[in-house]
Amino acid sequence: MEQIVLDVLEGLTNKKRIAGQSPDFVLDNEFKAEITQIIKEVLRKLWKEKRIKLGRTINNNFIELLEKV
């Protein structure tokens, strides 16, 4: 998990450096948005592979495993 966080931070920092933005540090809302996007992509992939089920309850969304881990 630590490596994933470091990779995301490095990627966001590199994007800023390439774009010539200064300062090139990552704001927490930028980091959270990037992590959220990655999670959504992974969940979509798992759903398409029928490894998880996604749905809604009255107050929230749910994720259910369809195979044993």
CHARMM internal coordinates of N, CA and C (Angstrom, degrees):
IC EDIT
DIST 1 N 1 CA 1.4497
DIST 1 CA 1 C 1.5323
ANGL 1 N 1 CA 1 C 110.58
DIST 1 C 2 N 1.3302
ANGL 1 CA 1 C 2 N 116.77
DIHE 1 N 1 CA 1 C 2 N -40.04
DIST 2 N 2 CA 1.4544
ANGL 1 C 2 N 2 CA 120.24
DIHE 1 CA 1 C 2 N 2 CA 179.90
DIST 2 CA 2 C 1.5265
ANGL 2 N 2 CA 2 C 110.97
DIHE 1 C 2 N 2 CA 2 C -59.72
DIST 2 C 3 N 1.3364
ANGL 2 CA 2 C 3 N 116.18
DIHE 2 N 2 CA 2 C 3 N -39.79
DIST 3 N 3 CA 1.4596
ANGL 2 C 3 N 3 CA 119.76
DIHE 2 CA 2 C 3 N 3 CA -178.65
DIST 3 CA 3 C 1.5262
ANGL 3 N 3 CA 3 C 111.51
DIHE 2 C 3 N 3 CA 3 C -66.06
DIST 3 C 4 N 1.3172
ANGL 3 CA 3 C 4 N 116.65
DIHE 3 N 3 CA 3 C 4 N -36.00
DIST 4 N 4 CA 1.4667
ANGL 3 C 4 N 4 CA 120.51
DIHE 3 CA 3 C 4 N 4 CA 177.62
DIST 4 CA 4 C 1.5283
ANGL 4 N 4 CA 4 C 109.85
DIHE 3 C 4 N 4 CA 4 C -62.34
DIST 4 C 5 N 1.3167
ANGL 4 CA 4 C 5 N 116.72
DIHE 4 N 4 CA 4 C 5 N -45.64
DIST 5 N 5 CA 1.4695
ANGL 4 C 5 N 5 CA 121.37
DIHE 4 CA 4 C 5 N 5 CA 179.47
DIST 5 CA 5 C 1.5215
ANGL 5 N 5 CA 5 C 109.88
DIHE 4 C 5 N 5 CA 5 C -60.62
DIST 5 C 6 N 1.3199
ANGL 5 CA 5 C 6 N 116.34
DIHE 5 N 5 CA 5 C 6 N -46.74
DIST 6 N 6 CA 1.4629
ANGL 5 C 6 N 6 CA 119.92
DIHE 5 CA 5 C 6 N 6 CA 179.97
DIST 6 CA 6 C 1.5307
ANGL 6 N 6 CA 6 C 111.61
DIHE 5 C 6 N 6 CA 6 C -63.11
DIST 6 C 7 N 1.3265
ANGL 6 CA 6 C 7 N 117.35
DIHE 6 N 6 CA 6 C 7 N -40.12
DIST 7 N 7 CA 1.4650
ANGL 6 C 7 N 7 CA 121.11
DIHE 6 CA 6 C 7 N 7 CA 179.03
DIST 7 CA 7 C 1.5287
ANGL 7 N 7 CA 7 C 111.52
DIHE 6 C 7 N 7 CA 7 C -63.76
DIST 7 C 8 N 1.3132
ANGL 7 CA 7 C 8 N 116.93
DIHE 7 N 7 CA 7 C 8 N -41.68
DIST 8 N 8 CA 1.4690
ANGL 7 C 8 N 8 CA 120.82
DIHE 7 CA 7 C 8 N 8 CA 178.74
DIST 8 CA 8 C 1.5291
ANGL 8 N 8 CA 8 C 109.99
DIHE 7 C 8 N 8 CA 8 C -65.11
DIST 8 C 9 N 1.3153
ANGL 8 CA 8 C 9 N 116.93
DIHE 8 N 8 CA 8 C 9 N -44.98
DIST 9 N 9 CA 1.4676
ANGL 8 C 9 N 9 CA 120.46
DIHE 8 CA 8 C 9 N 9 CA 178.45
DIST 9 CA 9 C 1.5263
ANGL 9 N 9 CA 9 C 111.16
DIHE 8 C 9 N 9 CA 9 C -61.21
DIST 9 C 10 N 1.3182
ANGL 9 CA 9 C 10 N 116.16
DIHE 9 N 9 CA 9 C 10 N -42.60
DIST 10 N 10 CA 1.4675
ANGL 9 C 10 N 10 CA 120.30
DIHE 9 CA 9 C 10 N 10 CA 179.27
DIST 10 CA 10 C 1.5302
ANGL 10 N 10 CA 10 C 110.66
DIHE 9 C 10 N 10 CA 10 C -64.11
DIST 10 C 11 N 1.3128
ANGL 10 CA 10 C 11 N 116.84
DIHE 10 N 10 CA 10 C 11 N -42.96
DIST 11 N 11 CA 1.4614
ANGL 10 C 11 N 11 CA 120.70
DIHE 10 CA 10 C 11 N 11 CA 179.54
DIST 11 CA 11 C 1.5232
ANGL 11 N 11 CA 11 C 112.23
DIHE 10 C 11 N 11 CA 11 C -62.48
DIST 11 C 12 N 1.3227
ANGL 11 CA 11 C 12 N 116.61
DIHE 11 N 11 CA 11 C 12 N -45.07
DIST 12 N 12 CA 1.4593
ANGL 11 C 12 N 12 CA 120.24
DIHE 11 CA 11 C 12 N 12 CA 179.16
DIST 12 CA 12 C 1.5268
ANGL 12 N 12 CA 12 C 111.65
DIHE 11 C 12 N 12 CA 12 C -65.58
DIST 12 C 13 N 1.3217
ANGL 12 CA 12 C 13 N 116.72
DIHE 12 N 12 CA 12 C 13 N -40.17
DIST 13 N 13 CA 1.4634
ANGL 12 C 13 N 13 CA 120.90
DIHE 12 CA 12 C 13 N 13 CA 177.94
DIST 13 CA 13 C 1.5208
ANGL 13 N 13 CA 13 C 110.59
DIHE 12 C 13 N 13 CA 13 C -63.92
DIST 13 C 14 N 1.3246
ANGL 13 CA 13 C 14 N 116.98
DIHE 13 N 13 CA 13 C 14 N -43.23
DIST 14 N 14 CA 1.4654
ANGL 13 C 14 N 14 CA 120.76
DIHE 13 CA 13 C 14 N 14 CA 179.55
DIST 14 CA 14 C 1.5263
ANGL 14 N 14 CA 14 C 111.58
DIHE 13 C 14 N 14 CA 14 C -63.26
DIST 14 C 15 N 1.3358
ANGL 14 CA 14 C 15 N 117.15
DIHE 14 N 14 CA 14 C 15 N -39.66
DIST 15 N 15 CA 1.4697
ANGL 14 C 15 N 15 CA 120.31
DIHE 14 CA 14 C 15 N 15 CA 177.30
DIST 15 CA 15 C 1.5235
ANGL 15 N 15 CA 15 C 110.67
DIHE 14 C 15 N 15 CA 15 C -59.10
DIST 15 C 16 N 1.3266
ANGL 15 CA 15 C 16 N 116.34
DIHE 15 N 15 CA 15 C 16 N -42.13
DIST 16 N 16 CA 1.4604
ANGL 15 C 16 N 16 CA 120.53
DIHE 15 CA 15 C 16 N 16 CA -179.78
DIST 16 CA 16 C 1.5268
ANGL 16 N 16 CA 16 C 111.23
DIHE 15 C 16 N 16 CA 16 C -67.55
DIST 16 C 17 N 1.3232
ANGL 16 CA 16 C 17 N 116.60
DIHE 16 N 16 CA 16 C 17 N -40.54
DIST 17 N 17 CA 1.4720
ANGL 16 C 17 N 17 CA 120.26
DIHE 16 CA 16 C 17 N 17 CA 179.82
DIST 17 CA 17 C 1.5221
ANGL 17 N 17 CA 17 C 110.81
DIHE 16 C 17 N 17 CA 17 C -65.14
DIST 17 C 18 N 1.3316
ANGL 17 CA 17 C 18 N 116.64
DIHE 17 N 17 CA 17 C 18 N -43.22
DIST 18 N 18 CA 1.4631
ANGL 17 C 18 N 18 CA 120.92
DIHE 17 CA 17 C 18 N 18 CA 179.13
DIST 18 CA 18 C 1.5261
ANGL 18 N 18 CA 18 C 110.51
DIHE 17 C 18 N 18 CA 18 C -62.98
DIST 18 C 19 N 1.3305
ANGL 18 CA 18 C 19 N 116.30
DIHE 18 N 18 CA 18 C 19 N -38.18
DIST 19 N 19 CA 1.4633
ANGL 18 C 19 N 19 CA 121.42
DIHE 18 CA 18 C 19 N 19 CA 179.48
DIST 19 CA 19 C 1.5300
ANGL 19 N 19 CA 19 C 111.95
DIHE 18 C 19 N 19 CA 19 C -77.93
DIST 19 C 20 N 1.3309
ANGL 19 CA 19 C 20 N 117.32
DIHE 19 N 19 CA 19 C 20 N -5.76
DIST 20 N 20 CA 1.4538
ANGL 19 C 20 N 20 CA 121.00
DIHE 19 CA 19 C 20 N 20 CA 179.38
DIST 20 CA 20 C 1.5108
ANGL 20 N 20 CA 20 C 113.95
DIHE 19 C 20 N 20 CA 20 C 75.30
DIST 20 C 21 N 1.3202
ANGL 20 CA 20 C 21 N 116.57
DIHE 20 N 20 CA 20 C 21 N 21.66
DIST 21 N 21 CA 1.4637
ANGL 20 C 21 N 21 CA 120.27
DIHE 20 CA 20 C 21 N 21 CA -179.81
DIST 21 CA 21 C 1.5238
ANGL 21 N 21 CA 21 C 110.45
DIHE 20 C 21 N 21 CA 21 C -80.21
DIST 21 C 22 N 1.3136
ANGL 21 CA 21 C 22 N 114.39
DIHE 21 N 21 CA 21 C 22 N 142.29
DIST 22 N 22 CA 1.4512
ANGL 21 C 22 N 22 CA 119.72
DIHE 21 CA 21 C 22 N 22 CA 177.21
DIST 22 CA 22 C 1.5199
ANGL 22 N 22 CA 22 C 108.01
DIHE 21 C 22 N 22 CA 22 C -139.06
DIST 22 C 23 N 1.2843
ANGL 22 CA 22 C 23 N 120.40
DIHE 22 N 22 CA 22 C 23 N 133.99
DIST 23 N 23 CA 1.4651
ANGL 22 C 23 N 23 CA 126.58
DIHE 22 CA 22 C 23 N 23 CA -1.00
DIST 23 CA 23 C 1.5236
ANGL 23 N 23 CA 23 C 110.82
DIHE 22 C 23 N 23 CA 23 C -73.04
DIST 23 C 24 N 1.3182
ANGL 23 CA 23 C 24 N 115.25
DIHE 23 N 23 CA 23 C 24 N 160.32
DIST 24 N 24 CA 1.4563
ANGL 23 C 24 N 24 CA 119.24
DIHE 23 CA 23 C 24 N 24 CA -176.17
DIST 24 CA 24 C 1.5323
ANGL 24 N 24 CA 24 C 113.40
DIHE 23 C 24 N 24 CA 24 C -101.29
DIST 24 C 25 N 1.3265
ANGL 24 CA 24 C 25 N 116.09
DIHE 24 N 24 CA 24 C 25 N 14.63
DIST 25 N 25 CA 1.4717
ANGL 24 C 25 N 25 CA 117.62
DIHE 24 CA 24 C 25 N 25 CA 176.54
DIST 25 CA 25 C 1.5276
ANGL 25 N 25 CA 25 C 109.52
DIHE 24 C 25 N 25 CA 25 C -75.96
DIST 25 C 26 N 1.3370
ANGL 25 CA 25 C 26 N 114.99
DIHE 25 N 25 CA 25 C 26 N 161.44
DIST 26 N 26 CA 1.4661
ANGL 25 C 26 N 26 CA 121.95
DIHE 25 CA 25 C 26 N 26 CA -175.41
DIST 26 CA 26 C 1.5241
ANGL 26 N 26 CA 26 C 109.59
DIHE 25 C 26 N 26 CA 26 C -99.36
DIST 26 C 27 N 1.3166
ANGL 26 CA 26 C 27 N 115.83
DIHE 26 N 26 CA 26 C 27 N 127.61
DIST 27 N 27 CA 1.4596
ANGL 26 C 27 N 27 CA 120.39
DIHE 26 CA 26 C 27 N 27 CA 175.25
DIST 27 CA 27 C 1.5211
ANGL 27 N 27 CA 27 C 109.36
DIHE 26 C 27 N 27 CA 27 C -79.14
DIST 27 C 28 N 1.3242
ANGL 27 CA 27 C 28 N 116.25
DIHE 27 N 27 CA 27 C 28 N 151.59
DIST 28 N 28 CA 1.4706
ANGL 27 C 28 N 28 CA 118.84
DIHE 27 CA 27 C 28 N 28 CA -176.43
DIST 28 CA 28 C 1.5227
ANGL 28 N 28 CA 28 C 112.45
DIHE 27 C 28 N 28 CA 28 C -61.78
DIST 28 C 29 N 1.3427
ANGL 28 CA 28 C 29 N 118.18
DIHE 28 N 28 CA 28 C 29 N -34.78
DIST 29 N 29 CA 1.4613
ANGL 28 C 29 N 29 CA 118.61
DIHE 28 CA 28 C 29 N 29 CA 179.96
DIST 29 CA 29 C 1.5298
ANGL 29 N 29 CA 29 C 111.35
DIHE 28 C 29 N 29 CA 29 C -70.33
DIST 29 C 30 N 1.3433
ANGL 29 CA 29 C 30 N 117.98
DIHE 29 N 29 CA 29 C 30 N -31.19
DIST 30 N 30 CA 1.4638
ANGL 29 C 30 N 30 CA 121.21
DIHE 29 CA 29 C 30 N 30 CA 174.36
DIST 30 CA 30 C 1.5247
ANGL 30 N 30 CA 30 C 110.31
DIHE 29 C 30 N 30 CA 30 C -66.43
DIST 30 C 31 N 1.3272
ANGL 30 CA 30 C 31 N 115.32
DIHE 30 N 30 CA 30 C 31 N -42.82
DIST 31 N 31 CA 1.4632
ANGL 30 C 31 N 31 CA 120.72
DIHE 30 CA 30 C 31 N 31 CA 179.29
DIST 31 CA 31 C 1.5289
ANGL 31 N 31 CA 31 C 111.00
DIHE 30 C 31 N 31 CA 31 C -63.15
DIST 31 C 32 N 1.3311
ANGL 31 CA 31 C 32 N 116.47
DIHE 31 N 31 CA 31 C 32 N -47.37
DIST 32 N 32 CA 1.4659
ANGL 31 C 32 N 32 CA 120.78
DIHE 31 CA 31 C 32 N 32 CA -179.68
DIST 32 CA 32 C 1.5215
ANGL 32 N 32 CA 32 C 111.33
DIHE 31 C 32 N 32 CA 32 C -61.86
DIST 32 C 33 N 1.3288
ANGL 32 CA 32 C 33 N 116.91
DIHE 32 N 32 CA 32 C 33 N -40.12
DIST 33 N 33 CA 1.4624
ANGL 32 C 33 N 33 CA 120.42
DIHE 32 CA 32 C 33 N 33 CA 179.36
DIST 33 CA 33 C 1.5285
ANGL 33 N 33 CA 33 C 110.66
DIHE 32 C 33 N 33 CA 33 C -64.21
DIST 33 C 34 N 1.3189
ANGL 33 CA 33 C 34 N 117.29
DIHE 33 N 33 CA 33 C 34 N -41.32
DIST 34 N 34 CA 1.4731
ANGL 33 C 34 N 34 CA 121.29
DIHE 33 CA 33 C 34 N 34 CA 179.81
DIST 34 CA 34 C 1.5248
ANGL 34 N 34 CA 34 C 110.95
DIHE 33 C 34 N 34 CA 34 C -66.35
DIST 34 C 35 N 1.3295
ANGL 34 CA 34 C 35 N 117.26
DIHE 34 N 34 CA 34 C 35 N -44.67
DIST 35 N 35 CA 1.4699
ANGL 34 C 35 N 35 CA 121.42
DIHE 34 CA 34 C 35 N 35 CA 178.51
DIST 35 CA 35 C 1.5264
ANGL 35 N 35 CA 35 C 110.08
DIHE 34 C 35 N 35 CA 35 C -62.56
DIST 35 C 36 N 1.3225
ANGL 35 CA 35 C 36 N 116.93
DIHE 35 N 35 CA 35 C 36 N -42.62
DIST 36 N 36 CA 1.4666
ANGL 35 C 36 N 36 CA 121.07
DIHE 35 CA 35 C 36 N 36 CA 178.50
DIST 36 CA 36 C 1.5173
ANGL 36 N 36 CA 36 C 110.93
DIHE 35 C 36 N 36 CA 36 C -60.36
DIST 36 C 37 N 1.3251
ANGL 36 CA 36 C 37 N 117.70
DIHE 36 N 36 CA 36 C 37 N -42.37
DIST 37 N 37 CA 1.4547
ANGL 36 C 37 N 37 CA 121.51
DIHE 36 CA 36 C 37 N 37 CA 179.18
DIST 37 CA 37 C 1.5286
ANGL 37 N 37 CA 37 C 111.11
DIHE 36 C 37 N 37 CA 37 C -63.83
DIST 37 C 38 N 1.3143
ANGL 37 CA 37 C 38 N 116.83
DIHE 37 N 37 CA 37 C 38 N -42.58
DIST 38 N 38 CA 1.4712
ANGL 37 C 38 N 38 CA 121.01
DIHE 37 CA 37 C 38 N 38 CA 178.74
DIST 38 CA 38 C 1.5195
ANGL 38 N 38 CA 38 C 110.05
DIHE 37 C 38 N 38 CA 38 C -62.64
DIST 38 C 39 N 1.3197
ANGL 38 CA 38 C 39 N 117.35
DIHE 38 N 38 CA 38 C 39 N -44.60
DIST 39 N 39 CA 1.4648
ANGL 38 C 39 N 39 CA 121.69
DIHE 38 CA 38 C 39 N 39 CA -179.82
DIST 39 CA 39 C 1.5212
ANGL 39 N 39 CA 39 C 110.52
DIHE 38 C 39 N 39 CA 39 C -61.95
DIST 39 C 40 N 1.3313
ANGL 39 CA 39 C 40 N 117.38
DIHE 39 N 39 CA 39 C 40 N -43.52
DIST 40 N 40 CA 1.4641
ANGL 39 C 40 N 40 CA 120.78
DIHE 39 CA 39 C 40 N 40 CA 179.27
DIST 40 CA 40 C 1.5213
ANGL 40 N 40 CA 40 C 111.34
DIHE 39 C 40 N 40 CA 40 C -61.33
DIST 40 C 41 N 1.3320
ANGL 40 CA 40 C 41 N 116.89
DIHE 40 N 40 CA 40 C 41 N -41.51
DIST 41 N 41 CA 1.4629
ANGL 40 C 41 N 41 CA 120.68
DIHE 40 CA 40 C 41 N 41 CA 179.01
DIST 41 CA 41 C 1.5247
ANGL 41 N 41 CA 41 C 111.24
DIHE 40 C 41 N 41 CA 41 C -63.14
DIST 41 C 42 N 1.3229
ANGL 41 CA 41 C 42 N 116.55
DIHE 41 N 41 CA 41 C 42 N -42.95
DIST 42 N 42 CA 1.4686
ANGL 41 C 42 N 42 CA 120.85
DIHE 41 CA 41 C 42 N 42 CA -179.97
DIST 42 CA 42 C 1.5272
ANGL 42 N 42 CA 42 C 110.00
DIHE 41 C 42 N 42 CA 42 C -66.23
DIST 42 C 43 N 1.3264
ANGL 42 CA 42 C 43 N 117.32
DIHE 42 N 42 CA 42 C 43 N -43.68
DIST 43 N 43 CA 1.4645
ANGL 42 C 43 N 43 CA 120.32
DIHE 42 CA 42 C 43 N 43 CA 178.99
DIST 43 CA 43 C 1.5263
ANGL 43 N 43 CA 43 C 111.12
DIHE 42 C 43 N 43 CA 43 C -62.41
DIST 43 C 44 N 1.3424
ANGL 43 CA 43 C 44 N 117.44
DIHE 43 N 43 CA 43 C 44 N -41.39
DIST 44 N 44 CA 1.4675
ANGL 43 C 44 N 44 CA 120.94
DIHE 43 CA 43 C 44 N 44 CA 177.06
DIST 44 CA 44 C 1.5229
ANGL 44 N 44 CA 44 C 111.15
DIHE 43 C 44 N 44 CA 44 C -59.92
DIST 44 C 45 N 1.3301
ANGL 44 CA 44 C 45 N 116.26
DIHE 44 N 44 CA 44 C 45 N -43.10
DIST 45 N 45 CA 1.4657
ANGL 44 C 45 N 45 CA 121.89
DIHE 44 CA 44 C 45 N 45 CA 179.43
DIST 45 CA 45 C 1.5279
ANGL 45 N 45 CA 45 C 110.52
DIHE 44 C 45 N 45 CA 45 C -62.54
DIST 45 C 46 N 1.3279
ANGL 45 CA 45 C 46 N 116.92
DIHE 45 N 45 CA 45 C 46 N -46.82
DIST 46 N 46 CA 1.4623
ANGL 45 C 46 N 46 CA 121.04
DIHE 45 CA 45 C 46 N 46 CA 179.49
DIST 46 CA 46 C 1.5227
ANGL 46 N 46 CA 46 C 111.18
DIHE 45 C 46 N 46 CA 46 C -63.79
DIST 46 C 47 N 1.3214
ANGL 46 CA 46 C 47 N 117.14
DIHE 46 N 46 CA 46 C 47 N -36.88
DIST 47 N 47 CA 1.4626
ANGL 46 C 47 N 47 CA 121.56
DIHE 46 CA 46 C 47 N 47 CA 178.53
DIST 47 CA 47 C 1.5253
ANGL 47 N 47 CA 47 C 110.43
DIHE 46 C 47 N 47 CA 47 C -66.29
DIST 47 C 48 N 1.3357
ANGL 47 CA 47 C 48 N 117.20
DIHE 47 N 47 CA 47 C 48 N -44.85
DIST 48 N 48 CA 1.4671
ANGL 47 C 48 N 48 CA 120.97
DIHE 47 CA 47 C 48 N 48 CA 179.07
DIST 48 CA 48 C 1.5289
ANGL 48 N 48 CA 48 C 111.59
DIHE 47 C 48 N 48 CA 48 C -63.03
DIST 48 C 49 N 1.3238
ANGL 48 CA 48 C 49 N 116.35
DIHE 48 N 48 CA 48 C 49 N -32.38
DIST 49 N 49 CA 1.4669
ANGL 48 C 49 N 49 CA 121.97
DIHE 48 CA 48 C 49 N 49 CA 177.97
DIST 49 CA 49 C 1.5289
ANGL 49 N 49 CA 49 C 111.56
DIHE 48 C 49 N 49 CA 49 C -81.39
DIST 49 C 50 N 1.3276
ANGL 49 CA 49 C 50 N 116.21
DIHE 49 N 49 CA 49 C 50 N -0.11
DIST 50 N 50 CA 1.4686
ANGL 49 C 50 N 50 CA 123.14
DIHE 49 CA 49 C 50 N 50 CA -179.58
DIST 50 CA 50 C 1.5296
ANGL 50 N 50 CA 50 C 112.21
DIHE 49 C 50 N 50 CA 50 C 59.40
DIST 50 C 51 N 1.3314
ANGL 50 CA 50 C 51 N 115.36
DIHE 50 N 50 CA 50 C 51 N 36.67
DIST 51 N 51 CA 1.4580
ANGL 50 C 51 N 51 CA 120.50
DIHE 50 CA 50 C 51 N 51 CA 176.87
DIST 51 CA 51 C 1.5175
ANGL 51 N 51 CA 51 C 111.27
DIHE 50 C 51 N 51 CA 51 C -96.39
DIST 51 C 52 N 1.3512
ANGL 51 CA 51 C 52 N 116.40
DIHE 51 N 51 CA 51 C 52 N -18.26
DIST 52 N 52 CA 1.4549
ANGL 51 C 52 N 52 CA 121.87
DIHE 51 CA 51 C 52 N 52 CA 175.82
DIST 52 CA 52 C 1.5206
ANGL 52 N 52 CA 52 C 109.06
DIHE 51 C 52 N 52 CA 52 C -137.87
DIST 52 C 53 N 1.3096
ANGL 52 CA 52 C 53 N 114.91
DIHE 52 N 52 CA 52 C 53 N 161.73
DIST 53 N 53 CA 1.4619
ANGL 52 C 53 N 53 CA 122.14
DIHE 52 CA 52 C 53 N 53 CA 173.97
DIST 53 CA 53 C 1.5226
ANGL 53 N 53 CA 53 C 106.84
DIHE 52 C 53 N 53 CA 53 C -117.37
DIST 53 C 54 N 1.3231
ANGL 53 CA 53 C 54 N 115.92
DIHE 53 N 53 CA 53 C 54 N 135.16
DIST 54 N 54 CA 1.4602
ANGL 53 C 54 N 54 CA 121.43
DIHE 53 CA 53 C 54 N 54 CA 177.43
DIST 54 CA 54 C 1.5192
ANGL 54 N 54 CA 54 C 108.11
DIHE 53 C 54 N 54 CA 54 C -114.04
DIST 54 C 55 N 1.3112
ANGL 54 CA 54 C 55 N 116.40
DIHE 54 N 54 CA 54 C 55 N 143.07
DIST 55 N 55 CA 1.4553
ANGL 54 C 55 N 55 CA 119.44
DIHE 54 CA 54 C 55 N 55 CA 179.26
DIST 55 CA 55 C 1.5109
ANGL 55 N 55 CA 55 C 111.54
DIHE 54 C 55 N 55 CA 55 C -164.37
DIST 55 C 56 N 1.3208
ANGL 55 CA 55 C 56 N 114.29
DIHE 55 N 55 CA 55 C 56 N -175.46
DIST 56 N 56 CA 1.4580
ANGL 55 C 56 N 56 CA 121.08
DIHE 55 CA 55 C 56 N 56 CA -178.62
DIST 56 CA 56 C 1.5221
ANGL 56 N 56 CA 56 C 110.35
DIHE 55 C 56 N 56 CA 56 C -121.34
DIST 56 C 57 N 1.3132
ANGL 56 CA 56 C 57 N 114.84
DIHE 56 N 56 CA 56 C 57 N 145.06
DIST 57 N 57 CA 1.4590
ANGL 56 C 57 N 57 CA 121.63
DIHE 56 CA 56 C 57 N 57 CA 167.43
DIST 57 CA 57 C 1.5263
ANGL 57 N 57 CA 57 C 105.78
DIHE 56 C 57 N 57 CA 57 C -107.39
DIST 57 C 58 N 1.2987
ANGL 57 CA 57 C 58 N 117.07
DIHE 57 N 57 CA 57 C 58 N -173.53
DIST 58 N 58 CA 1.4636
ANGL 57 C 58 N 58 CA 119.57
DIHE 57 CA 57 C 58 N 58 CA 179.49
DIST 58 CA 58 C 1.5322
ANGL 58 N 58 CA 58 C 110.57
DIHE 57 C 58 N 58 CA 58 C -61.71
DIST 58 C 59 N 1.3346
ANGL 58 CA 58 C 59 N 117.05
DIHE 58 N 58 CA 58 C 59 N -40.80
DIST 59 N 59 CA 1.4609
ANGL 58 C 59 N 59 CA 121.03
DIHE 58 CA 58 C 59 N 59 CA -172.75
DIST 59 CA 59 C 1.5252
ANGL 59 N 59 CA 59 C 115.80
DIHE 58 C 59 N 59 CA 59 C -109.32
DIST 59 C 60 N 1.3318
ANGL 59 CA 59 C 60 N 118.01
DIHE 59 N 59 CA 59 C 60 N -8.58
DIST 60 N 60 CA 1.4520
ANGL 59 C 60 N 60 CA 118.66
DIHE 59 CA 59 C 60 N 60 CA -171.03
DIST 60 CA 60 C 1.5195
ANGL 60 N 60 CA 60 C 110.89
DIHE 59 C 60 N 60 CA 60 C -159.46
DIST 60 C 61 N 1.3161
ANGL 60 CA 60 C 61 N 116.16
DIHE 60 N 60 CA 60 C 61 N 178.65
DIST 61 N 61 CA 1.4578
ANGL 60 C 61 N 61 CA 122.61
DIHE 60 CA 60 C 61 N 61 CA 172.23
DIST 61 CA 61 C 1.5244
ANGL 61 N 61 CA 61 C 108.09
DIHE 60 C 61 N 61 CA 61 C -97.66
DIST 61 C 62 N 1.3593
ANGL 61 CA 61 C 62 N 116.10
DIHE 61 N 61 CA 61 C 62 N 158.70
DIST 62 N 62 CA 1.4578
ANGL 61 C 62 N 62 CA 118.64
DIHE 61 CA 61 C 62 N 62 CA 175.56
DIST 62 CA 62 C 1.5159
ANGL 62 N 62 CA 62 C 109.74
DIHE 61 C 62 N 62 CA 62 C -132.14
DIST 62 C 63 N 1.3292
ANGL 62 CA 62 C 63 N 114.15
DIHE 62 N 62 CA 62 C 63 N 158.23
DIST 63 N 63 CA 1.4515
ANGL 62 C 63 N 63 CA 122.79
DIHE 62 CA 62 C 63 N 63 CA 175.15
DIST 63 CA 63 C 1.5203
ANGL 63 N 63 CA 63 C 106.48
DIHE 62 C 63 N 63 CA 63 C -129.49
DIST 63 C 64 N 1.3299
ANGL 63 CA 63 C 64 N 116.89
DIHE 63 N 63 CA 63 C 64 N 127.00
DIST 64 N 64 CA 1.4603
ANGL 63 C 64 N 64 CA 121.62
DIHE 63 CA 63 C 64 N 64 CA -178.26
DIST 64 CA 64 C 1.5256
ANGL 64 N 64 CA 64 C 108.99
DIHE 63 C 64 N 64 CA 64 C -122.69
DIST 64 C 65 N 1.3285
ANGL 64 CA 64 C 65 N 116.19
DIHE 64 N 64 CA 64 C 65 N 131.99
DIST 65 N 65 CA 1.4663
ANGL 64 C 65 N 65 CA 120.77
DIHE 64 CA 64 C 65 N 65 CA 175.41
DIST 65 CA 65 C 1.5119
ANGL 65 N 65 CA 65 C 109.45
DIHE 64 C 65 N 65 CA 65 C -72.10
DIST 65 C 66 N 1.3246
ANGL 65 CA 65 C 66 N 117.03
DIHE 65 N 65 CA 65 C 66 N 134.40
DIST 66 N 66 CA 1.4606
ANGL 65 C 66 N 66 CA 120.91
DIHE 65 CA 65 C 66 N 66 CA 178.03
DIST 66 CA 66 C 1.5314
ANGL 66 N 66 CA 66 C 112.09
DIHE 65 C 66 N 66 CA 66 C -106.12
DIST 66 C 67 N 1.3086
ANGL 66 CA 66 C 67 N 116.44
DIHE 66 N 66 CA 66 C 67 N -4.24
DIST 67 N 67 CA 1.4573
ANGL 66 C 67 N 67 CA 120.36
DIHE 66 CA 66 C 67 N 67 CA 177.49
DIST 67 CA 67 C 1.5310
ANGL 67 N 67 CA 67 C 108.19
DIHE 66 C 67 N 67 CA 67 C -138.37
DIST 67 C 68 N 1.3065
ANGL 67 CA 67 C 68 N 114.98
DIHE 67 N 67 CA 67 C 68 N 156.63
DIST 68 N 68 CA 1.4591
ANGL 67 C 68 N 68 CA 119.34
DIHE 67 CA 67 C 68 N 68 CA 178.99
DIST 68 CA 68 C 1.5056
ANGL 68 N 68 CA 68 C 110.58
DIHE 67 C 68 N 68 CA 68 C -73.58
DIST 68 C 69 N 1.3123
ANGL 68 CA 68 C 69 N 115.63
DIHE 68 N 68 CA 68 C 69 N 141.79
DIST 69 N 69 CA 1.4649
ANGL 68 C 69 N 69 CA 121.08
DIHE 68 CA 68 C 69 N 69 CA -179.92
DIST 69 CA 69 C 1.5069
ANGL 69 N 69 CA 69 C 109.59
DIHE 68 C 69 N 69 CA 69 C -91.45
END
COOR INIT
IC SEED 1 N 1 CA 1 C
IC BUILD
